[in-house]
Amino acid sequence: MSEILNTILRGDTKIKLREIPDNFVDIGVTSPPYNKGEKQKGWLVKNVEYDNAADKRDESAYQAEQIEVLNELWRVTKEGGSFFYNHKTRWERGKMIHPMEWLLKTKWEIKQEIVWDRAIAANLRGWRFWQVEERIYWLHKPKNGNLIGEELISKHALMTSIWRFAPEQKSAHPAPFPLQLPLRAIYSILDDNKDCVVIDPYSGSGTTLLAAKLLGHNYIGVEISDTYIKMAEERLANYQSETAVFKDEIAKHTVRETFKERKDRGVYHHHDKKKRSELAEASLRGLFGS
């Protein structure tokens, strides 16, 4: 199936995913259309109007489709693999709609809920506190029944469960996420491995695919719009223009000394209150610098 590597499959995600074999993908990152309603955006943000797709559907049909897509992604992902799913809580006539409503109905194990602090509100009406965050769900396909999975390397775990970076401002796509998001997700899981397979079933302007290429991996995109496919292909052809963003994100994944290393050289004494205090201070210095 090497012919599908480093390509963008054009068509409906539900259909095109069926062309990918079982247990083929190492990791995926995506942000699907949120079904927010094309005319329900705040005055600071343009209406979300996709090329060749609508963002206003019956909610039950939308959730059923997301479950179907996520289960197909589970099938094509290798055991032990991960998928990062960016979505947000929404409100319809005062009723909250939370992504957990459909995520819990999929085959995936939900390993963690990460908060993406965008530091900007899409809608500034005062019906509730301004919503400046979205969610990134780390979904996991267990291997041999191991629900816990592999431990994160310290330099990646220190990214914490709150990711802070601004939304993408330069893209012509109506709802792109910033390059830092897929870079962080992919690098944290695959570390310095190369030639793995990364998928984005709603690849849009190609941000996830670009992150995969910068990190030395193969990619598979799925996109229904010829306009966005062309946009993505142009970005991929000029991927070196994003080197600065890539280097900046990779540089953040640094830890001076791990807990295990401190313990091995005798810094840690479980029953010594003073030593525990010193350990806490050393941890902060080690993670975030002096």
Rosetta blueprint (number, residue, H / E / L):
1 M L
2 S H
3 E H
4 I H
5 L L
6 N L
7 T E
8 I E
9 L E
10 R E
11 G L
12 D L
13 T H
14 K H
15 I H
16 K H
17 L H
18 R H
19 E H
20 I L
21 P L
22 D L
23 N L
24 F L
25 V E
26 D E
27 I E
28 G E
29 V E
30 T E
31 S L
32 P L
33 P L
34 Y L
35 N L
36 K L
37 G L
38 E L
39 K L
40 Q L
41 K L
42 G L
43 W L
44 L L
45 V L
46 K L
47 N L
48 V L
49 E L
50 Y L
51 D L
52 N L
53 A L
54 A L
55 D L
56 K L
57 R L
58 D L
59 E H
60 S H
61 A H
62 Y H
63 Q H
64 A H
65 E H
66 Q H
67 I H
68 E H
69 V H
70 L H
71 N H
72 E H
73 L H
74 W H
75 R H
76 V H
77 T E
78 K E
79 E E
80 G E
81 G E
82 S E
83 F E
84 F E
85 Y E
86 N E
87 H E
88 K L
89 T L
90 R E
91 W E
92 E E
93 R L
94 G L
95 K E
96 M E
97 I E
98 H L
99 P L
100 M H
101 E H
102 W H
103 L H
104 L L
105 K L
106 T L
107 K L
108 W L
109 E E
110 I E
111 K E
112 Q E
113 E E
114 I E
115 V E
116 W E
117 D E
118 R L
119 A L
120 I L
121 A L
122 A L
123 N L
124 L L
125 R L
126 G L
127 W L
128 R L
129 F L
130 W L
131 Q L
132 V L
133 E E
134 E E
135 R E
136 I E
137 Y E
138 W E
139 L E
140 H E
141 K L
142 P L
143 K E
144 N L
145 G L
146 N E
147 L L
148 I L
149 G L
150 E L
151 E L
152 L L
153 I L
154 S H
155 K H
156 H H
157 A H
158 L L
159 M L
160 T L
161 S L
162 I E
163 W E
164 R E
165 F L
166 A L
167 P L
168 E L
169 Q L
170 K L
171 S L
172 A L
173 H L
174 P L
175 A L
176 P L
177 F L
178 P L
179 L L
180 Q H
181 L H
182 P H
183 L H
184 R H
185 A H
186 I H
187 Y H
188 S H
189 I H
190 L H
191 D L
192 D L
193 N L
194 K L
195 D L
196 C L
197 V E
198 V E
199 I E
200 D E
201 P L
202 Y L
203 S L
204 G L
205 S L
206 G L
207 T H
208 T H
209 L H
210 L H
211 A H
212 A H
213 K H
214 L H
215 L L
216 G L
217 H L
218 N E
219 Y E
220 I E
221 G E
222 V E
223 E E
224 I L
225 S L
226 D H
227 T H
228 Y H
229 I H
230 K H
231 M H
232 A H
233 E H
234 E H
235 R H
236 L H
237 A H
238 N L
239 Y H
240 Q H
241 S H
242 E H
243 T H
244 A H
245 V H
246 F H
247 K H
248 D H
249 E H
250 I H
251 A H
252 K H
253 H L
254 T L
255 V L
256 R L
257 E L
258 T L
259 F H
260 K H
261 E H
262 R H
263 K H
264 D H
265 R L
266 G L
267 V L
268 Y L
269 H L
270 H L
271 H L
272 D L
273 K H
274 K H
275 K H
276 R H
277 S H
278 E H
279 L H
280 A H
281 E H
282 A H
283 S H
284 L H
285 R H
286 G H
287 L H
288 F H
289 G L
290 S L
